[in-house]
Structure formats: structure tokens, C-alpha cells
Amino acid sequence: MNLGDLVVRKSYGGDLTFRVDHIVQDRAVIKGTDFRLLADSPLNDLVQVPPTRITERGQQAQIKANESLTQLRKDRQEQSQRSGSALSDGAWAPSPKEAAYFEVPGKVLHLDGDSAYLNKSLSLYEQLRIPAEGHHVHESAMADTLYRLLPRVRPDIVVITGHDGVLKQQHTYDLHSLSSYKNSQNFVAAIRVARDYERNFDALTIVAGACQSHFEALLGAGANFASSPGRILIHALDPVYVAAKSSFTPIRDTVNLSDVLNNTISGNQGIGGIETRGSFRIGMPRLQNLSALKVTPSAI
């Protein structure tokens, strides 16, 4: 067995597909290909599978992911159409010589403990025309990294994610204690840094957590949205879905909680949150130097 091989675990009935991250003696550290799950396993419990092999659970996740991404793209297109209609019908209606406007989606700063998931996330932001900056950062270093990055990037939305989980190898564990989680305490520390930087929950939206994270602690630290109310595995792109919805929800509206939670891949047991205003703005007239603001041109 080699690094990068796709495998399933015999002891779990081959329910999820993993990629071998590294091997130490007779054990391997493996990462979920669809879910934000980091685990270690004896080599003799792993079975190599071909890239074309998809587990039933993985297939269900892919179907839901495709549905969610299709909905995101549809919402993005409809938002642009609403922007044009609002300007045409309202007090900002352009003159014949000013038949254009520009869009300013909320800017995302995304910190991820997994480089592969980060690259997938940045690709999706790009597809949706959402300005985003991403950094691969170990969960334990996220608080210090945010302290340095926030004043420079000045984002509207911060995503803090990576790997987490309940440490069930302990004989007894308390789901209400941060010490029972792999990285929830690191996420809490990073959230506190971000919330100290901007205390207004509508001026800085924080999306935080990973698989099985301590949902209540993350919200208590100042997150707007967090995982995982049901202590379940979340899909790799769930935090991106929430950030995207926040990015192109108009500042005059609140993010539709029901819409977000029902359309994330993991559902309302995977992600929860509080009422939060969006960060999408429109402006006129159309700018000549659009790159200066990292905004999107649109024609009415």
C-alpha cells in the first residue's frame, strides 16, 4: 500500500472512501475523499479500491453535492438578475448613458487544515465569482494566523475549518467538554481572535468547524454558523456553501437559515447558525478598473 492510494475500512463495512495520507509502521493515517474525516487505521483493516469505485454513502453524498452546487449557481444567477431589476425599478435607475452596474460580493478569507479540501473550495469560489483568499494552516496555528491576516485581508466572511472529531478512544468522554474533541478548542481560539477583531456579527460572518465539532462552543465563541449540531460527519464543501450564500445575500437581507441548512450536503445536523445579514452589494456606475475592488461587472 502506498501514499495516495484509495482505500476503505473492512471494520466499517467499506462505508466511506479514504486516501492514504501517510504510513507509520503498521498503521496509516487516512483522509476522507468526500467527508472532512481524518482517522488512523491498522494497515490490515484497509482494502485498496480503484478510483472508479464509489461506496453507497459516497454516491449519495455526490448526488447531494451536485444538487447543492446546482442550487448555488442558480441562486447566484438569480441574484444578479434581482440586482438589475432593483436598480431599474428603484431610485437608482440608470440613465440611458449609464446602462450598467457592478456587483461586490462579500470577500472570503478561508483557513483550512486540509490542502486538498482548500483547493476544492477555492475552485468553487472562483466558479461562483466570489472573491476569496485561502490558506492551508494547521488547526493549532489558525488563531495566530488570523491575528496576522485579518487586518490585511479585511474580509466580510471568515471560514475556519479542517479536521475534527470526538476522541472516542477515551474510556469516557463528555460531548459538552472541549477536551473530548480533536480540534474544537483550536477552532474556538481562532473564532475568538476573529470576533475580537470585529465584534459586529453582521460586519464579519464567521463559518467554523469540521466533522463532529463542538457546535455550541463554536457558536458561543462568536461564530455565526458552525458544525456540527448532531456531531455527524460533514461534507468537505458544506462550509463553502454557507460562505457562498452569505457572500451573495444582499446586505439589506438576512441569510435564509432554512434555505442554507436544508441545502447543505450534510443538512441541519451538520451545520447550524444564527440570523445574519448578507454581505452582497451593488453599485453604479460601472467601474472602469474593476480589479481594484475585485468586483464583478454586470449589465442591466
N, C-alpha and C positions, 0 to 999 in steps of 0.2 A: 504494500500500500504506500502511495506517495502523496506528497503535499498537493493540494488542489483536486484530489480525487473526490468524486461524488459518492456518498455513502448513505446507508440507512442503518438504524439500530435494530438488531434482532429482538432485543428485550422489550422494545416498544412496538413490535409488530410492523416495523418499517413504515410508521405513520408519517414521518417527515424526512425530507431530503436535506443532507448537510454537505458541506465542503470541508475537507480536512485542512485545518489551519496550520497546525504543527504537531509533531510527534515527539514524545519523551518516553524512551524505553518502550514499555508495553502498553502505553496509553496515548490517545490522540485528543487534541482539542479540536472541536468541530463547530462550525457556524451554520445556522440555518440559511438556506438559499432564499426562502420567502419570508420567514418569520425572524424577528430580532432575538434569536436564541443562541446563546453561547454555552457549550457544555463540554465535558470531557467524558471519555468512554474507553473501556478496555478495547484493544485492537481486535480481540477475538469476538467482540459483540457487533463489530461493524461488517457490513456487506457492501462491496463496491457495486455501483449501479451505473448504467450508461447514461449519457446526457439526455437521451430521449425518454428515459423512464420517469414518469410522474406519478407520485402517490395520489391516492384518492383525496386526501386532505389538501395536498398541494394543488391538485386540479381545481378543487372548489375555491381555493384562495386565488388562483389565477383568473377564474371566471369572475369572481367578485372584484378583483383588482381591475380587470378590463372594464367592468361596468362602472366602477368608481371613477376611473380615468376618463371614460367617455362622458360621464356626467360633468366632470370638472371642465373639460373642453367645451361642452355645451354651455355651461354656466358662464365661462369666460367670454364666449361669443355673444351670448345674450346680454352680458354686462356692457359690452362695447355698444351694442345696439341701443340699450337703455340710455347710455351716456349721450349718444347723439340725439335721441328723442327728447331727453330732458332739456338739452340746450336749445333745440329747435322750438320747443313749446314754451319755454320759460323766459325769464327776464334776460338770460344770457344769449338769446337767439342772435346768431351772427348776421352781419350784413352780407350781400351777395359777394363782396370782395373778401370776405373772411369765412369761406365755407370749409373750415377745418378747426379741429381742436386737438388737444393732446391728453394722453392718459398718464397718470402717475400711480401705478400700483404700489402697495406697501413693499418696502425693501426688507429682505430676509437675511439674517445672519444665522447660519446653520452650523452648529458644532456637533460632530458625530464621532462616536468611539469606534466606528467601523468604516474603513475607507471604501469598501465595495458599496455599502448602502449609501454613503455620502455621494459617490459618483452617480448612482441611480437617481438620487434626489435632485442633484444639480441638473441632470439631464431633463428631468420633468419640469423644474422651474424654467429652464430655457424654452422648452416646448410651449409653456403657458405664458411666455413673455413676462415673467416675474423677475425683477432684479434681485439677485441673490449672491451672497459670498459664503463659501463653505470652507471649513477647516476640519481636518482629521485630528482629533485631540483625544488623548486617553481620558476616561471619565474623571480620574483623580485630579487632572490638571485643568478641568473646564472652568472652575471658578477663577483661577489666576488668569487664564486666557481671556475670559470675558472682561475682566477688570482692565486688561490692556486694549482689547479690541473695541469695546463699546464706544468710547469717546471718538475713535477714528471712523468707524463704520456708520455710527448713528442710525441703526436700523429701526424699522417700525415693528418688526416681528423677530423674535429670537427663538430658534429651535434648539433644544438641548436634548440629545438622545444618544443612544449607543446600545449597550448590553446591560441587562439587569436580571434579577430573578430572586426567588425566595431560596435561602440557603437551607434546603431540606435535609442536608446531611447531618445537621444538628439533631440530637435526640428530641429536643423540644424547641419549638420556635413560636414566636409571637408575631402574628401578622401586623400588629399595631406598633411593633418596635423596629426602628430603622436598622438596628444591628442584625435583623433577620434577613436583610437584603444585600445583594452583591454590590450595587452601586447607587441605591436610592439616596444614601447620605451625600454622595458626591453631586447628584442632581440637585438636592436641596441646597447645598452650598453654592452652586452655580446660580440657582434661581435667586437666592438672597442677594448675590452680587448684582445681578441684573435689576432686581427690584429696588435696591439701594440707588442704582444709577438713575432709574426713572420710576417714581412711586405711583404715577398715574396709570391705572390699568388699561385705559383707552389710548394712552400715548405710546405704550410699549406692550405688545402682546407676547406673552411667553408660553410656548408649547414645549412641554418637557416630559421625559420618561421613556421607558422601553418596556420590554416584556416583564409582566408581573410587578411593576414598580409600585411603591407605596403611594397610591393616588392621593390619599388625604394629606399626607405630609407634603407632597409637592404643591398641592393647592394651598395649603397653609403657609408655605414659604413664599407664595406670591405668584404662582403660575396661573394663567388664565385657562389653559387646557392641559390635561395631564393623563397619563396612563398609570395604573390600569384598575378601574373600579372593581372588576371581577377577578383581578390577579391572574389574567389569562395572557397567552402569547399574543403579541400584536404584530401586524404585518409591517414589513420594512418601510412601506410608503405611507402608513397612517399619519405620522406627524407632518409629512409633506402635504397631505390632503387638507389637514386643518390649517396649516400655514397659508396654503394657496387660497382657501376660502376667505381667510382673514384679509389677505392681500388684495383681493378684488371685490370685497364687500365695501360699498361706499361709506365714507366717514359719518354720514348722516343716519346710517342704519346700523343695527346690531347684527352680528353674525347669527344666522339662523341655527340655533343649537340643535333642534330636532333634525334639520337637514344634514348638518355635519355629522352627528352621531349615527344617523341611520345609513349614511353613505360611506363612512369609513369602512375599510375592508374587515376590520375586527368588530365593528358595531359598538353599541353603547356599553358593553362590558370591557371593551378595550380602551376607549377614550371617553373622558368626561370633561366638563368645564363649566364656566360661569358666563353670564351675559357680558358681551364685549363688543364694543364698536369696531367696525371695519376700518381700513386704512387706505382705501382707494379714493383718488381724487381725479378730477378732470379740470382742464384749464384752457384758456384761449388768450390770444390767437395761437395758431400753430407755431411752434418754435422752429427756427432755422437750425440751431445747434442742439438737436435732441439728445446727443450723447452726453452733454454737460450735466443734464439732470437724470440721465438714464431712464428716459420716459419713452412711451410708445405713441407714434403718430396715428391719428385716426381721422378719417374724413366723414363729414356729416352727409 
